[in-house]
Amino acid sequence: MAPRKKTAKRPNVLLIGIDSLVSTHMSCYGYSRLTTPHIDRFARGGTLFENTFSPHVPTTPGYGSMLTGRDCFGTNCVALRHKGQFPEETKTLATILGEQGYNTTCIGFTGNAAARGFQTYLNFSGWGAGPDGRSHKAECLNDTALPELERLAGAKEPFFLFLRHMDPHTPYLPPAPFDRIFYHGNERDPKNTSMEPVYDFVPFRDYFLSWLPGPGLVTDKDYVISLYDGAVAYMDACISRIFTTLEGLGILDDTIVVINSDHGETLYDHDCFFDHHGIYDNTLRVPCILRWPAKIPAGRRIAGYNQHKDLVPTLMELMEIDAGVPFDGRSLMTLVRGEAEHLDTEFYLTECTWMRKHGWRTPQWKFFEALEPDFHFKPKVELYDLFHDPQELHNLAEKEPGVVAMLRARMEAFIAQREKAVGRPNPMVSQECWHGHPECGPAFTSSEQAYNTLHIGDPKEAAKLQDRAARK
């Protein structure tokens, strides 16, 4: 690591990374429910980007791009279970700022390759349910983050603090009153059968049964969606304490605050129930909000397309730092100043969570294809006209073979160009055994094999928890 440079104090950086938060379920992004009133108020003091995408999902490649300014070719990472570190030439934001004399702390992301380079790593408890049957993730994060924030604020050096919030990630178990703030009714109405497809999906069934509140089966999918929204609202209330602490310490306006998410969430969409796989826009759309009164205008909303890879170049411009390394993204300030309408309107999509697929998105078209059979028995190729079918409900691949060929050609040309630039193959073809089951070989050979192999949750534990809830 290069020696730490002594410089005049630059702005602090607080990056609030919120796992599994889809922007379309935030009230500041137009959602009908008031899920994020405190973030809404925060956004009015800064600039909100309406069309930010996480093109490489899920968590590890998503945060990898966000924290490096590189695409998946630059990080060589597309898989959740990424093995090894990122390429040596790919510096993380933590490493760059550490070399500039910053104190750097990461909370809630220890041991992941995407979080390389921090000086201090802290964890917090509260992933699962507490004694009240509810998950207090954001409160537990605050218990760790607020003392660390005060410590960092008291130092002579500026700081970079990264917080990884987990509330919108399953299990959705917000504490009262957020557990029913968006729901009134009988979530166990036997006449409601909307949860039957969820329980019929064997790979995830035991996981859902292990945390969905009992006693008895939840039958209403709208109740589960309300739990997600309640978890977002609960987290929003807890994040307000962070804003209040910054203000109380007198450093709010001296701190670049960023709110972002590694990826979105599929709720009752595309059969990818309450998770974040499938390269549908539910998974790709994420919030991006920046506040720093010195250089970022208040009350602005920017419609231009941008991606995770654009965040680090933005921070480098705002902080006037020459990192001495290449970035694949460009500064969002280009959009703020009106020098461009969009950054990249077409981009490469990848996922390696429960399925291995890649594709190409334009403002009108979304094309993607399976690199091996998936456990949902979905067609190998999917094509959607986003202008006329924004919910991606009507697959046009068979009706529009010419469009498929055009988009595939654009994608393959981009892949060839990026492979040449980085001097290594596309990580989508080099990530063998991404699913963690070497007994199945480097790739699944059928959807049946994938369906019978992939599984999350313990059936015995699920039955035990449901029984315990029934006895209560």
Rosetta blueprint (number, residue, H / E / L):
1 M L
2 A L
3 P L
4 R L
5 K L
6 K L
7 T L
8 A L
9 K L
10 R L
11 P L
12 N E
13 V E
14 L E
15 L E
16 I E
17 G E
18 I E
19 D L
20 S L
21 L L
22 V L
23 S H
24 T H
25 H H
26 M L
27 S H
28 C H
29 Y H
30 G L
31 Y L
32 S L
33 R L
34 L L
35 T L
36 T L
37 P H
38 H H
39 I H
40 D H
41 R H
42 F H
43 A H
44 R H
45 G L
46 G L
47 T E
48 L E
49 F E
50 E E
51 N E
52 T E
53 F E
54 S L
55 P L
56 H E
57 V E
58 P L
59 T H
60 T H
61 P H
62 G H
63 Y H
64 G H
65 S H
66 M H
67 L L
68 T L
69 G L
70 R L
71 D L
72 C H
73 F H
74 G H
75 T H
76 N L
77 C L
78 V L
79 A L
80 L L
81 R L
82 H L
83 K L
84 G L
85 Q L
86 F L
87 P L
88 E L
89 E L
90 T L
91 K L
92 T L
93 L H
94 A H
95 T H
96 I H
97 L H
98 G H
99 E H
100 Q L
101 G L
102 Y L
103 N E
104 T E
105 T E
106 C E
107 I E
108 G L
109 F L
110 T L
111 G L
112 N L
113 A H
114 A H
115 A H
116 R L
117 G L
118 F L
119 Q L
120 T E
121 Y E
122 L E
123 N L
124 F L
125 S L
126 G L
127 W L
128 G L
129 A L
130 G L
131 P L
132 D L
133 G L
134 R L
135 S L
136 H L
137 K H
138 A H
139 E H
140 C H
141 L H
142 N H
143 D H
144 T H
145 A H
146 L H
147 P H
148 E H
149 L H
150 E H
151 R H
152 L H
153 A H
154 G L
155 A L
156 K L
157 E L
158 P L
159 F E
160 F E
161 L E
162 F E
163 L E
164 R E
165 H E
166 M L
167 D L
168 P L
169 H L
170 T L
171 P L
172 Y L
173 L L
174 P L
175 P L
176 A L
177 P L
178 F L
179 D L
180 R L
181 I L
182 F L
183 Y L
184 H L
185 G L
186 N L
187 E L
188 R L
189 D L
190 P L
191 K L
192 N L
193 T L
194 S L
195 M L
196 E H
197 P H
198 V H
199 Y H
200 D H
201 F L
202 V H
203 P H
204 F H
205 R H
206 D H
207 Y H
208 F H
209 L H
210 S H
211 W H
212 L L
213 P L
214 G L
215 P L
216 G L
217 L L
218 V L
219 T L
220 D L
221 K H
222 D H
223 Y H
224 V H
225 I H
226 S H
227 L H
228 Y H
229 D H
230 G H
231 A H
232 V H
233 A H
234 Y H
235 M H
236 D H
237 A H
238 C H
239 I H
240 S H
241 R H
242 I H
243 F H
244 T H
245 T H
246 L H
247 E H
248 G H
249 L L
250 G L
251 I L
252 L H
253 D H
254 D H
255 T E
256 I E
257 V E
258 V E
259 I E
260 N E
261 S L
262 D L
263 H L
264 G L
265 E L
266 T E
267 L L
268 Y L
269 D L
270 H L
271 D L
272 C L
273 F L
274 F L
275 D E
276 H L
277 H L
278 G L
279 I L
280 Y L
281 D H
282 N H
283 T H
284 L H
285 R E
286 V E
287 P L
288 C E
289 I E
290 L E
291 R E
292 W L
293 P L
294 A L
295 K L
296 I L
297 P L
298 A L
299 G L
300 R E
301 R E
302 I E
303 A E
304 G E
305 Y E
306 N E
307 Q E
308 H H
309 K H
310 D H
311 L H
312 V H
313 P H
314 T H
315 L H
316 M H
317 E H
318 L H
319 M H
320 E L
321 I L
322 D L
323 A L
324 G L
325 V L
326 P L
327 F L
328 D L
329 G L
330 R L
331 S L
332 L L
333 M H
334 T H
335 L H
336 V H
337 R L
338 G L
339 E L
340 A L
341 E L
342 H L
343 L L
344 D L
345 T L
346 E L
347 F E
348 Y E
349 L E
350 T E
351 E E
352 C E
353 T L
354 W L
355 M L
356 R E
357 K E
358 H E
359 G E
360 W E
361 R E
362 T L
363 P L
364 Q L
365 W E
366 K E
367 F E
368 F E
369 E E
370 A E
371 L L
372 E L
373 P L
374 D L
375 F L
376 H L
377 F L
378 K L
379 P L
380 K L
381 V E
382 E E
383 L E
384 Y E
385 D E
386 L L
387 F L
388 H L
389 D L
390 P L
391 Q L
392 E L
393 L L
394 H L
395 N L
396 L L
397 A L
398 E L
399 K L
400 E L
401 P H
402 G H
403 V H
404 V H
405 A H
406 M H
407 L H
408 R H
409 A H
410 R H
411 M H
412 E H
413 A H
414 F H
415 I H
416 A H
417 Q H
418 R H
419 E H
420 K H
421 A H
422 V H
423 G L
424 R L
425 P L
426 N L
427 P H
428 M H
429 V H
430 S H
431 Q L
432 E L
433 C L
434 W L
435 H L
436 G L
437 H L
438 P H
439 E H
440 C H
441 G L
442 P L
443 A L
444 F L
445 T L
446 S L
447 S H
448 E H
449 Q H
450 A H
451 Y H
452 N H
453 T H
454 L L
455 H L
456 I L
457 G L
458 D L
459 P H
460 K H
461 E H
462 A H
463 A H
464 K H
465 L H
466 Q H
467 D H
468 R H
469 A H
470 A H
471 R H
472 K L
